[in-house]
Amino acid sequence: MAMGSSEATGGRTKPMSFPCGVHAPGRELFQLCVTLENRPGDLAEVAAVLAENNVNILSGHIEALPGQGHGLFSAFIDITEVSTNLASLLEELEGLSSVLEVKLLEPVMPGVVVNRALFPLKFMGEHAVIVDVRQVGHMFGRLGEVFSTGASVIIYEMGLRAGNALLASIRENFGVEGLDALKLMAALGMARGWCRTEVVEWDEEKPRLVVRMWDLFECMPFRNQGGRPRSHFMRGLLAGVVKAMTGVEVMARETRCIAKGDPYCEFVVEAP
């Protein structure tokens, strides 16, 4: 069974800047955190107060899950053009019947505000960390320098263990199998910033899996550098997923790679 690329990625995408901070030289920046009742319309009241005082919301985070009594609104705000003093603004927010707590955090330095109120970072309930693609390139590149061809084995085995754990988590939290599990993994991988994925072929009986990945984080640092395919972690992860699904020993090959100049990375996972 196959899934088209537009379905796999939700069509054309736009970059997402994670709301962890803002750098705007010459502007008065703060982080605003508001705990409020989890009811429709309550956030609109907070936003209305900010708008009335000429506060510009630059970026932020909202969390108000079903069944939770309280919600959280955290935003990086620009108060350069604010029409009142900060004490009055905070007093007005605290006076709203839906608001339980208001915190205002100062910038770490002029023109730079970074999240210092919310920790740990979580992705779908799991503790997560952010590592930029350049650092990924440095880490994997250094492994290659130190261990030569042995690095590919180490990274593949890391991926194999990660794939097994990933499928176990998918099963436990979402109760899906087969193609549905693969589709969910693809969506979560895109949300994590790993890549955009198309499931080209899935045959559980053989077993055989073919996937294409655009802008795969593991290979992006080596894009168009020529030579060989550069993905070992994702190869291992896919092999771990398929083995856990079927109980069959499989191997994953990267048949196309952006490191070689291909438009995407393509993987074939099947029995040796």
Steps between C-alpha positions, in 0.01 A plus 500: 500500500623849422425854607555805279742772603231768535305279741817405684609857568171689497583674171729800473660592830643811659791521745409502869706704744487327837385750766810484717617860468517819295793718396394852402766767565364833612166361620370460856430130532354290781361152556141504626351190666131489586322213676128519435179302503463246221183640342420626150544876481729544800815531290324753280452723806874490572583574136254791500672663799838466329366646177334793677835587657688470170696191608626303202497119539805372311491127567352270758367175637146401598408188693145427611434129456156339534422414860752744646344767721771755427676612185834667440580787265867591464610766253797710406372854483626833371403790728696770318181679400297420812260778590505442878753399766573133566355501850165621367505241222567215741232627737248507216585142402482378859161665531344274237271242660650217294863576588659307787863614478711742298880496471722739305863398438762748391729448199832323557667798330372805310310386192520129588223315684523124552262258669596471866157418640413164346705184558535216419422513130250230403394348170169312515556452872860379473800696628678634192811699409585721202818437303552705185592336171849649500577329831367172360745537213788567739413199718456249217793646307728466801393138551606432143837668555573299816355158412510507118264235355428375852300816562228384259456180703479690829247749367295225331478307826391817680221540246403133530441539875318831447267346239404216734426749777308729265261228389447390862407857589263529201326179599469598865378855445292471184414131456570488126688253281624453146447780250313711755803486730732595212278796407499616861879468525534704182278775642683503833835504323396809307375665819837426662678668211663178383373499140196483275416138420314311229421132551544367146446130568410283798454123480480342843503144365837517320584728695607799288493872571597783264497858625618834368613779730549863406748713698599217733681655796774236500601570139433874472846600634655301211262609222654489150844400628508199269628151566294256701164511680540645849205366700573227751282598796180513290591174326530336839182661630294375204649152531418500871141602434442234231663226706286591801188500282560168326750303708714457188869595483533772237760735361450859387673649196512866404457497122487877454646777714509879496869476592554356148291774339172306485181700571412275796626206704339166415516188715418139420450269799466126434628159601865440401 
